[in-house]
Amino acid sequence: MRSNSTTSVQTTCDHDYCTAYAITVGISDTREERDAKHRRALAEDGWTDVEGRDYCPDHPTA
């Protein structure tokens, strides 16, 4: 699940009972810049996005 605030983006793993999460903060970034930076960081760290659901590297879907 992904949530946005005025300065941060948080993604929580959508696998049942997993508590892994990732946060990106950018005070001077626009929302679009922060979202793009967050998506790049997640991909680099091994997170996957399957049909709008996010999974941490410990729960690959493939």
C-alpha positions in Angstrom: 0.0 0.0 0.0 1.3 3.4 -0.9 0.4 6.6 0.9 1.4 10.2 0.2 1.7 13.2 2.5 2.9 16.7 1.7 6.6 15.7 2.3 6.8 11.9 2.2 5.8 8.7 0.4 5.4 5.5 2.3 5.0 2.0 0.9 4.1 -1.0 3.0 4.4 -4.6 1.7 1.0 -6.0 0.7 1.9 -9.6 1.6 -0.2 -10.9 4.5 1.3 -10.2 7.9 4.4 -8.5 6.5 5.4 -5.3 8.3 8.2 -4.2 5.8 7.9 -0.6 4.6 9.9 2.0 2.8 9.8 5.8 3.1 11.0 8.6 0.9 11.1 12.2 2.1 11.6 15.3 0.0 10.9 18.7 1.4 11.7 20.7 -1.7 10.6 18.1 -4.2 7.2 18.3 -5.9 4.8 15.4 -5.4 5.6 14.0 -8.8 9.4 14.2 -8.2 9.0 12.5 -4.8 6.8 9.7 -6.3 9.3 9.1 -9.1 12.2 9.0 -6.7 10.3 6.6 -4.4 9.5 4.3 -7.3 13.1 4.2 -8.5 14.4 3.5 -4.9 11.9 0.7 -4.5 12.9 -0.9 -7.7 16.6 -0.6 -6.8 15.9 -2.3 -3.5 14.0 -5.2 -5.1 10.4 -4.2 -4.4 7.9 -5.3 -7.0 4.6 -3.7 -8.0 2.0 -6.2 -9.2 -1.4 -4.8 -10.3 -1.1 -1.9 -7.9 0.1 -4.0 -5.0 3.6 -3.5 -3.6 5.8 -6.4 -2.3 9.1 -6.2 -0.4 12.1 -8.2 -1.5 11.3 -10.9 1.0 8.0 -11.6 -0.8 8.7 -11.8 -4.5 5.6 -12.5 -6.6 7.4 -14.2 -9.6 
